[in-house]
Amino acid sequence: MKKINTPLVKKEIERLRAGEEVLLSGIIYTARDQAHKRLVEAVNKNKKTPIDLKGMVIYYCGPTPAPRGKIIGSCGPTTSRRMDEFTPALLKKGVIAMIGKGRRLAQVVQAIKKYKAVYFLTYAGCGALLSKYVKKNKPVAYKDLGPEAIHKLEVKDFPLIVGIDAMGRSIL
């Protein structure tokens, strides 16, 4: 199993292969449908986004509130397909990696290839387990969206599988 850290760099991304298991440490950001919509609206209007997209790793997740004494509640992946209409625009603006579950549309695979990004899969149905890899959690944008707000997470050895690599090869 390969260990990688954020910020991810293109050369490192290009060495990853579809099907490879990875442990990711560093900063990632949660974002679901409504946050994606707002980010792309800002991009399309040439407005500044509330977070820097360059080099960003987006986790398709809407974490549940943290139980007393915990950093975060359950934080499993949501279906990536719901973000597909927004993904090419965000990759163009510098997003380097995405984490989710499920297949992606052909245009997303092409954008991953074009921008030399990567799509990671993580374990569905294991949100409580995945929360154990989160060391810090801070809501940072679109707080009015509740669980769909963008959260900045610091993770340690977060378990991933390369679903689609920078060459467009897929295990899905």
N, C-alpha and C positions, 0 to 999 in steps of 0.2 A: 504494500500500500504506500502510495506516494504522499508525502506531507508537503503542502504548499501554504504560503502566507500572502495575505493582502498587504500592500497593493500588488495585484497581479500585473505582470508585464507581458507584452505580446510574445516575446520569445518563449516564455514559460508556457503560455497558452498554446502556442503552436506545437509544443512537444507532447501535449496531452493527447491520448488516443481514446476513441469511443470504447466504452466498456471498462476503462481503467478505474480502479477505486482510489479515492483521494480523501485525505483528511485536511480540511481547510481551517486555518487559524487567522484571526484578524478581524477587520471591520466589514460587515455586510449591512445592507439596508433592506427592510421589508417594504413591499409595495404590492398592492392588489389592484383590481380593476379601476376603481375611482381615482386612486393616486396616479395610476398610469395615464388616465384620461387627462387629469390636470397637468401633469408633466408635459405631455405632448401638446396640449393647448398652449402652454407657456412657450414651448419650443417653436410652435407654428407662428406665434405672434412675436417672435424674437424677444421675448421677455426672459429675464433671469429666472432660472429654476431655484427653488428653495434649498436645494442641495446640489453639489457639483456632480455632474453625471460622468465626467471623464474618469475612466478607470474603475467605475463603480461595479460592485457585485450586488444584484437585486435578487432578493429571496421572495418568491411569490408566497406570502404568508400574512395572515392576519392573526397575530398572537392574542390569546385570551389574557384577561387581566391576571396579574401575578397573585397567587395565594400568599397569605401572610408568611413572611420570612423567605420568600422566593424572589428570584430576579425577574422571572417571566412565567406566564402560564403555559399551557400547551401551545406549541409553535410548529405544527406540521405544515407541509407544503399544500398549496391549493393547485387546482388544475391550471396548467400553463396556457392552454388553448385560449382562455379568456383574455390573455394579454397579447395575443398574436397580432391584433390589428395595430397595436402601439409599438411593438418591439422593433421593427426596422428603423423607425424614427429615433428611438432611444439608443440603438446601436450606433447609428450615424453620429449621434452627439457624444459618444464615448463610452457608453456602458460596455463593459468587457466580458461580463459573465452573468448568467441567470441561473437560479436554482428553483426547481419546481417538480411537478410530476406530470407525466403524460406526453403524448405526441405533440409536435409542432407542425404548422402549415408549411407547405413548400416554400412560400415567400420568406418565412422566418429562417428556414434552413439556408436559403440563398443569402440572406442578410448576414447570418452567422459566418458563412464562408467569406463573403465580401469584406466584412469588417474584422475578420480573424478573431472572433469571439468564441465563447464556449457555453454550452447549455449543460448544466449539471442536474442530475436527478438525486432526490433524497427519499428516504423511506416514508411512504404514505401510511397513515394509520398509527404513526409512532410519535405524535406531537409531544406527549408527556416525556418520552425518552429523549427526543431531540432537545427539549428545554434544558437538559442537563449539560449540554455543550455551550450554552449561552452564559457568558461571564458578566456581561453588562448589557443593559437595555435602557434606551432613552428615546422617547418620542421626539421627533425633530421637525416634522412638517405635516400639514393638513390634519392637525389634531381634531378638528371638527368631524373627521371621518370615523372617529372612535377606533374600533379594531383595524380599520383599513388605513389608519394614519401611517405615515412612514416612520419606522423605528430604526434607530442606529443600534446594531447589535455588535458586541464583541464576542466572537466565538473562539473556542479552542478545540481543535481536532474534530470539527463538524464533519460527519460522514457523508460522502458524496460518491456518485458514479458519473463518469463522463457519458452523457446521453448523446450529445452531438458535438463532435470536435471541430476545430477551426477549418478543417478540410471538408466539412459537411458530411462526414461519415457518422452514421447513426446506429444505435442499438435498438431503436424503437421500430 
